Amino acid sequence: MNIRVLLADDHALVRSGIHSLLKSMPGIQVVAEAADGAEALLLAGTHKPDLAILDIAMKGMNGVEAVRRFRAQQPDIKLLMLSMYSSEEYVMQALNAGANGYLLKDSAAYELEKAIRQVMQGQRYLDSILSPQALDEYMRRVLDKGTSAEVLTPRQRQILQLIAEGDNTKEIAYRLNVSGKTVETHRAQLMERLDIHDVPGLVRYAIRMGLTTAEK
């Protein structure tokens, strides 16, 4: 029985490379490709994949937000997160959102196959360089105070990501089909809730929370 895979990454060359690797793996079939989380959700409804492999830092809807939406809308799909970043904060953002595994983009091809098969067996997969002990320690540090990103609404996380990616109020309003005043209201609420009172601070926070990256 084939494992039907949906692949989401906002870099076409990266998608092509991963697609080629997956084609070489027996019993694994790529049924759809997406450039962001929103497209991945849409294509998943059409193609019914068994597994979605998601880049963590896509423009539009990022991988962490997509995982949250998948868990709410299509909970049976297994979710494997791809990332350039090995920090505990990024990993726990993905796992707390509902990802079944976390794999670094510079991993060997055999580890990608291992991750897919382990996740499809119902097990959690962590890249071999990640330390479960470090993750446990990180969880102990944040358990009492929680993670502030979790108190944001999906719309606030979406607007925070767009702000961090450099979109202005007019561009955000156009992309989300809302008024500029609505965007400004959400931005003010973000600053109040996070106790961050300038845009550079919001950008740094979004990068730290894995909503976007410094390279985007």
Residue frames relative to the residue before (quaternion, step in Angstrom):
aa qw qx qy qz dx dy dz
M 1.0000 0.0000 0.0000 0.0000 0.00 0.00 0.00
N 0.4108 -0.7295 0.4979 0.2260 3.57 -0.79 1.03
I 0.3343 -0.6681 0.6193 0.2416 3.54 -1.25 0.56
R 0.2388 -0.7920 0.5517 0.1068 3.56 -0.54 1.20
V 0.1066 -0.8379 0.5351 -0.0139 3.55 -0.54 1.23
L 0.1713 -0.7159 0.6673 0.1135 3.51 -1.18 0.79
L 0.1600 -0.8060 0.5684 0.0409 3.57 -0.79 1.07
A 0.0132 -0.8141 0.5798 -0.0307 3.59 -0.75 1.05
D 0.2608 0.7128 -0.6133 0.2184 3.54 -0.77 1.17
D 0.4045 -0.7489 0.4674 0.2387 3.60 -0.88 0.85
H 0.6269 0.4637 -0.3587 0.5132 3.60 1.25 0.26
A 0.4180 -0.7515 0.4536 0.2339 3.56 -0.45 1.24
L 0.6559 0.5142 -0.3222 0.4489 3.60 0.97 -0.80
V 0.6276 0.5189 -0.3357 0.4733 3.58 1.04 -0.73
R 0.6393 0.5215 -0.3255 0.4619 3.58 0.94 -0.89
S 0.6562 0.5242 -0.3130 0.4435 3.56 0.92 -0.92
G 0.6640 0.5118 -0.3041 0.4525 3.57 0.96 -0.86
I 0.6735 0.4785 -0.2944 0.4805 3.56 0.93 -0.90
H 0.6061 0.5544 -0.3454 0.4538 3.57 1.05 -0.80
S 0.6606 0.5102 -0.3110 0.4545 3.59 0.89 -0.89
L 0.6363 0.5181 -0.3256 0.4699 3.58 1.01 -0.79
L 0.6759 0.5043 -0.3011 0.4452 3.57 0.88 -0.94
K 0.6234 0.5559 -0.3371 0.4345 3.59 1.05 -0.74
S 0.6712 0.5031 -0.2944 0.4579 3.57 1.14 -0.62
M 0.6270 0.5453 -0.3285 0.4490 3.60 1.26 -0.20
P 0.4474 -0.7169 0.4572 0.2772 3.62 -0.64 1.03
G 0.8350 0.2245 -0.1728 0.4718 3.53 -1.03 0.86
I 0.6451 0.4761 -0.3283 0.4994 3.60 1.25 0.26
Q 0.0290 -0.8124 0.5805 -0.0472 3.56 -0.74 1.10
V 0.2909 -0.7305 0.5917 0.1778 3.59 -0.83 1.00
V 0.1550 -0.8271 0.5376 0.0541 3.59 -0.54 1.17
A 0.8057 0.0007 0.0049 0.5923 3.62 1.20 -0.33
E 0.1778 -0.7549 0.6222 0.1066 3.54 -1.29 0.55
A 0.0894 -0.7959 0.5985 0.0198 3.57 -1.05 0.83
A 0.4094 -0.7209 0.5123 0.2244 3.54 -1.21 0.61
D 0.7924 0.0423 -0.0697 0.6045 3.61 1.24 -0.10
G 0.7323 -0.4582 0.2874 0.4138 3.54 -1.31 0.16
A 0.6365 0.5382 -0.3366 0.4382 3.57 0.97 -0.80
E 0.6625 0.4847 -0.3037 0.4837 3.58 0.96 -0.84
A 0.6131 0.5534 -0.3456 0.4454 3.59 1.05 -0.74
L 0.6521 0.5096 -0.3124 0.4664 3.58 0.93 -0.86
L 0.6552 0.5147 -0.3054 0.4610 3.56 0.96 -0.89
L 0.6986 0.4677 -0.2739 0.4670 3.59 0.86 -0.97
A 0.5977 0.5666 -0.3642 0.4348 3.59 1.09 -0.63
G 0.6358 0.5351 -0.3276 0.4496 3.57 1.05 -0.72
T 0.6943 0.4667 -0.2568 0.4839 3.57 1.15 -0.67
H 0.8041 0.3423 -0.1431 0.4645 3.58 0.81 -1.06
K 0.2720 -0.8142 0.4823 0.1744 3.61 1.27 -0.17
P 0.0874 0.8209 -0.5591 0.0769 3.63 0.62 1.03
D 0.4846 -0.6258 0.5193 0.3222 3.54 -1.31 0.33
L 0.7966 0.1296 -0.0041 0.5904 3.54 1.15 -0.77
A 0.1360 -0.7456 0.6441 0.1035 3.55 -1.12 0.75
I 0.1648 -0.7512 0.6336 0.0837 3.55 -0.93 1.01
L 0.0569 -0.8523 0.5160 -0.0637 3.56 -0.42 1.30
D 0.3995 -0.6604 0.5824 0.2551 3.54 -0.99 0.89
I 0.4812 -0.7036 0.4390 0.2840 3.58 -0.89 0.86
A 0.8155 0.2785 -0.0982 0.4978 3.62 0.98 -0.79
M 0.1718 0.7892 -0.5628 0.1759 3.56 0.66 1.12
K 0.4880 -0.6021 0.5311 0.3425 3.54 -1.23 0.48
G 0.6723 0.4193 -0.3577 0.4942 3.55 -1.20 0.46
M 0.7379 -0.2430 0.2209 0.5896 3.58 -0.37 -1.22
N 0.3315 -0.7745 0.5048 0.1880 3.58 -0.54 1.15
G 0.7198 -0.4842 0.2991 0.3974 3.53 -1.30 0.26
V 0.6401 0.5249 -0.3403 0.4460 3.59 0.95 -0.78
E 0.6673 0.4796 -0.3032 0.4824 3.59 0.91 -0.86
A 0.6257 0.5353 -0.3384 0.4554 3.58 1.03 -0.76
V 0.6234 0.5325 -0.3396 0.4610 3.59 1.00 -0.79
R 0.6348 0.5227 -0.3323 0.4619 3.59 0.93 -0.83
R 0.6798 0.4863 -0.2903 0.4659 3.58 0.90 -0.92
F 0.6197 0.5320 -0.3424 0.4644 3.59 1.00 -0.78
R 0.6684 0.5120 -0.3132 0.4393 3.56 0.85 -0.92
A 0.6869 0.4726 -0.2791 0.4764 3.58 1.06 -0.76
Q 0.7898 0.3653 -0.1590 0.4663 3.58 0.92 -0.93
Q 0.8061 0.0774 0.0011 0.5867 3.60 0.99 -0.82
P 0.0513 -0.8871 0.4577 0.0296 3.57 0.69 1.12
D 0.6201 0.5746 -0.3576 0.3967 3.63 1.14 -0.36
I 0.5742 0.5914 -0.3873 0.4129 3.61 1.19 -0.35
K 0.3737 -0.7004 0.5615 0.2332 3.57 -0.95 0.90
L 0.1858 -0.8100 0.5546 0.0422 3.57 -1.01 0.86
L 0.0526 -0.7886 0.6124 -0.0182 3.55 -0.71 1.16
M 0.2441 -0.7935 0.5465 0.1100 3.56 -0.67 1.14
L 0.1840 -0.7512 0.6253 0.1042 3.56 -1.05 0.89
S 0.0761 0.8135 -0.5703 0.0852 3.58 -0.92 0.84
M 0.4318 -0.6499 0.5558 0.2868 3.52 -1.32 0.41
Y 0.7202 0.4875 -0.2092 0.4470 3.58 1.24 -0.44
S 0.2358 -0.8084 0.5324 0.0862 3.54 -0.88 1.03
S 0.4164 0.7226 -0.4776 0.2762 3.63 1.20 0.06
E 0.6174 -0.5794 0.3897 0.3622 3.54 -1.13 0.72
E 0.6220 0.5701 -0.3465 0.4100 3.58 1.02 -0.78
Y 0.6548 0.4971 -0.3058 0.4801 3.58 0.95 -0.88
V 0.6675 0.5152 -0.3086 0.4402 3.57 0.85 -1.00
M 0.7100 0.4593 -0.2782 0.4555 3.58 0.81 -0.96
Q 0.5643 0.5666 -0.3930 0.4539 3.61 1.10 -0.53
A 0.6871 0.4845 -0.2799 0.4635 3.56 0.89 -0.95
L 0.6950 0.4721 -0.2853 0.4612 3.58 0.84 -0.95
N 0.6566 0.5066 -0.3165 0.4606 3.59 0.97 -0.79
A 0.6302 0.5253 -0.3339 0.4641 3.58 1.13 -0.59
G 0.6437 -0.5475 0.3168 0.4308 3.58 1.21 -0.45
A 0.3847 0.7207 -0.4957 0.2947 3.61 1.22 0.24
N 0.4037 -0.7139 0.5255 0.2262 3.57 -1.12 0.75
G 0.8125 0.0305 -0.0078 0.5821 3.56 1.22 -0.37
Y 0.1918 -0.7610 0.6140 0.0846 3.54 -1.30 0.46
L 0.0219 0.8143 -0.5730 0.0898 3.54 -0.57 1.23
L 0.3923 -0.7187 0.5239 0.2346 3.58 -0.95 0.86
K 0.5637 -0.6551 0.3960 0.3103 3.56 -1.03 0.83
D 0.6868 0.4583 -0.3045 0.4749 3.60 1.13 -0.38
S 0.3724 0.7306 -0.4891 0.2973 3.58 1.23 0.37
A 0.5699 -0.5810 0.4584 0.3570 3.56 -1.26 0.42
A 0.6577 -0.5325 0.3642 0.3889 3.55 -1.21 0.55
Y 0.6430 0.5345 -0.3416 0.4291 3.60 0.96 -0.79
E 0.6453 0.5182 -0.3358 0.4497 3.58 1.10 -0.63
L 0.5872 0.5499 -0.3664 0.4675 3.59 1.12 -0.59
E 0.6692 0.4827 -0.3044 0.4759 3.59 0.89 -0.88
K 0.6343 0.5296 -0.3259 0.4594 3.57 0.98 -0.83
A 0.6494 0.5213 -0.3149 0.4553 3.58 0.97 -0.89
I 0.6519 0.5187 -0.3212 0.4504 3.59 0.90 -0.92
R 0.7141 0.4596 -0.2761 0.4501 3.58 0.74 -1.00
Q 0.6458 0.5142 -0.3279 0.4593 3.59 1.02 -0.72
V 0.6501 0.5028 -0.3103 0.4778 3.59 0.97 -0.85
M 0.6732 0.4988 -0.3048 0.4529 3.59 0.94 -0.83
Q 0.6429 0.4941 -0.3181 0.4914 3.58 1.26 -0.33
G 0.5956 -0.6099 0.3454 0.3925 3.56 1.29 0.15
Q 0.5632 0.5887 -0.3920 0.4272 3.57 1.25 0.28
R 0.4711 -0.6279 0.5274 0.3251 3.57 -1.24 0.40
Y 0.1380 -0.7908 0.5915 0.0752 3.57 -1.02 0.79
L 0.0520 -0.7654 0.6410 0.0223 3.55 -1.01 0.92
D 0.5853 -0.5800 0.4351 0.3630 3.56 -1.01 0.82
S 0.6010 -0.6325 0.3620 0.3282 3.55 -0.99 0.88
I 0.6724 0.4874 -0.3259 0.4518 3.63 1.10 -0.47
L 0.5785 0.5847 -0.3845 0.4190 3.59 1.24 -0.20
S 0.3267 -0.7631 0.5342 0.1597 3.53 -1.00 0.87
P 0.3949 -0.7154 0.5195 0.2497 3.62 -0.61 1.05
Q 0.6205 0.5478 -0.3452 0.4424 3.57 1.07 -0.69
A 0.6494 0.5048 -0.3180 0.4715 3.60 0.99 -0.81
L 0.6412 0.5138 -0.3247 0.4685 3.58 1.03 -0.75
D 0.6374 0.5218 -0.3270 0.4631 3.57 0.99 -0.82
E 0.6527 0.5077 -0.3109 0.4685 3.57 0.99 -0.85
Y 0.6269 0.5269 -0.3297 0.4697 3.56 1.02 -0.80
M 0.6567 0.5110 -0.3128 0.4580 3.58 0.92 -0.88
R 0.6327 0.5224 -0.3371 0.4616 3.58 1.01 -0.72
R 0.6557 0.5262 -0.3169 0.4391 3.58 1.01 -0.79
V 0.7759 0.3610 -0.1906 0.4811 3.58 0.96 -0.82
L 0.4485 0.7338 -0.4404 0.2577 3.58 1.23 -0.28
D 0.7070 0.4750 -0.2735 0.4468 3.57 0.86 -0.95
K 0.7820 0.3481 -0.1841 0.4831 3.57 0.87 -0.91
G 0.4007 -0.7226 0.4790 0.2963 3.60 1.20 -0.36
T 0.4596 -0.6456 0.5310 0.3000 3.56 -1.36 0.06
S 0.4654 -0.7333 0.4135 0.2732 3.56 -0.54 1.14
A 0.5729 0.5915 -0.3942 0.4080 3.61 1.12 -0.50
E 0.6264 0.5663 -0.3438 0.4107 3.57 1.10 -0.62
V 0.6516 0.5108 -0.3332 0.4511 3.63 1.14 -0.36
L 0.5576 0.5973 -0.3959 0.4190 3.58 1.26 -0.05
T 0.4696 -0.6415 0.5218 0.3094 3.54 -1.16 0.61
P 0.6599 -0.4894 0.3647 0.4382 3.63 -1.17 0.30
R 0.6561 0.5057 -0.3213 0.4590 3.61 0.96 -0.80
Q 0.6483 0.5111 -0.3211 0.4641 3.60 1.00 -0.77
R 0.6395 0.5037 -0.3312 0.4771 3.60 0.99 -0.76
Q 0.6388 0.5314 -0.3236 0.4525 3.57 1.02 -0.80
I 0.6802 0.4724 -0.2864 0.4818 3.58 0.90 -0.90
L 0.6127 0.5403 -0.3472 0.4605 3.59 1.03 -0.74
Q 0.6511 0.5072 -0.3223 0.4636 3.59 0.93 -0.83
L 0.6773 0.4944 -0.3024 0.4532 3.59 0.88 -0.90
I 0.6036 0.5342 -0.3470 0.4795 3.58 1.08 -0.71
A 0.6864 0.4953 -0.2845 0.4502 3.56 0.87 -0.97
E 0.6768 0.4787 -0.2865 0.4803 3.59 1.15 -0.58
G 0.6321 -0.6057 0.3022 0.3771 3.57 1.30 0.18
D 0.4541 0.6763 -0.4679 0.3428 3.61 1.21 0.14
N 0.3488 -0.7194 0.5553 0.2288 3.58 -1.05 0.75
T 0.7544 -0.4031 0.2583 0.4491 3.57 -1.30 0.13
K 0.6658 0.5081 -0.3080 0.4514 3.58 0.90 -0.90
E 0.6678 0.4998 -0.3014 0.4619 3.59 0.94 -0.87
I 0.6471 0.5070 -0.3209 0.4704 3.58 0.98 -0.81
A 0.6421 0.5307 -0.3206 0.4510 3.57 0.94 -0.90
Y 0.6593 0.5080 -0.3038 0.4637 3.58 0.98 -0.87
R 0.6847 0.4980 -0.2912 0.4455 3.58 0.87 -0.95
L 0.7601 0.3701 -0.1969 0.4965 3.58 1.00 -0.80
N 0.3755 -0.7506 0.4642 0.2830 3.57 1.33 -0.06
V 0.5174 0.5705 -0.4547 0.4473 3.55 0.88 1.05
S 0.6078 -0.5551 0.4119 0.3909 3.57 -1.27 0.13
G 0.6252 -0.5317 0.4158 0.3919 3.54 -1.26 0.41
K 0.6204 0.5486 -0.3413 0.4446 3.57 1.06 -0.72
T 0.6278 0.5305 -0.3341 0.4613 3.59 1.05 -0.75
V 0.6410 0.5171 -0.3197 0.4686 3.58 0.99 -0.83
E 0.6620 0.5059 -0.3073 0.4598 3.58 0.91 -0.90
T 0.6248 0.5340 -0.3338 0.4616 3.58 1.05 -0.74
H 0.6608 0.4938 -0.3058 0.4753 3.58 0.92 -0.91
R 0.6430 0.5209 -0.3329 0.4521 3.61 0.96 -0.80
A 0.6455 0.5077 -0.3190 0.4730 3.59 0.98 -0.81
Q 0.6540 0.5062 -0.3134 0.4667 3.59 0.99 -0.80
L 0.6119 0.5459 -0.3408 0.4598 3.57 1.08 -0.74
M 0.6793 0.4961 -0.2967 0.4521 3.55 0.84 -0.98
E 0.6625 0.4983 -0.3102 0.4654 3.56 0.98 -0.82
R 0.6943 0.4935 -0.2868 0.4384 3.58 0.84 -0.96
L 0.7465 0.3849 -0.2069 0.5017 3.56 1.01 -0.84
D 0.3322 -0.7497 0.4928 0.2910 3.59 1.30 -0.23
I 0.4828 0.5863 -0.4655 0.4543 3.53 0.97 1.03
H 0.1358 -0.8731 0.4681 0.0098 3.57 -0.50 1.16
D 0.7277 0.2886 -0.2826 0.5544 3.58 1.12 0.62
V 0.6458 -0.5546 0.3656 0.3764 3.56 -1.22 0.51
P 0.6294 0.5205 -0.3693 0.4433 3.67 0.86 -0.73
G 0.6321 0.5281 -0.3316 0.4601 3.58 1.06 -0.71
L 0.6339 0.5157 -0.3248 0.4761 3.58 1.04 -0.78
V 0.6335 0.5321 -0.3296 0.4549 3.58 1.00 -0.82
R 0.6646 0.4967 -0.3088 0.4650 3.58 0.87 -0.93
Y 0.6457 0.5210 -0.3198 0.4576 3.56 0.99 -0.82
A 0.6583 0.5172 -0.3118 0.4493 3.59 0.91 -0.93
I 0.6330 0.5138 -0.3240 0.4800 3.60 1.03 -0.77
R 0.6701 0.5140 -0.2954 0.4467 3.57 0.90 -0.94
M 0.7142 0.4485 -0.2389 0.4812 3.56 1.10 -0.77
G 0.5258 -0.6686 0.3970 0.3448 3.58 1.27 0.00
L 0.4272 0.7048 -0.4683 0.3185 3.61 1.22 0.33
T 0.7622 -0.0286 0.0078 0.6466 3.56 1.26 -0.45
T 0.3689 -0.7169 0.5370 0.2483 3.58 -1.26 -0.05
A 0.6564 -0.5166 0.3771 0.4002 3.54 -1.25 0.33
E 0.6559 0.5308 -0.3111 0.4374 3.59 1.16 -0.56
K 0.5954 0.6070 -0.3669 0.3775 3.61 1.16 -0.48
